[in-house]
């Protein structure tokens, strides 16, 4: 395993959040392992090229789905599982506020996720 210094803009917290990945006109249900103010780790065996743009709907409890486009930053295996680490790229101001409210609620009652990854591949 390789330890990466945590250079994130915001702390990650564990969260199992239902996500719908809209891909090639199809809807694929996946979940997150963790989230941050700026992104999330999606649990999936599917791969994309880092830098790829992905369309997602995040199913935040008690809210209508949040629509967003994210950019794949990491594809591979972590301690959380196999998946894709993404950064929020395009989201409406209203959905951004709703995401931040959700994240702050998780952060207030959760422990941070360690910044330890297996090598990508």
Protein Blocks (a to p, Z undefined) as FASTA:
>chain_A
ZZdddfbfbdcddddddddddeehiacddddfbdcfkbccdddfbdcdehiacdddddde
hiacdddddddfbgcddfkbgcdddddfbdcfklmmmmmmmmmmmmmmcccdddbdddeZ
Z
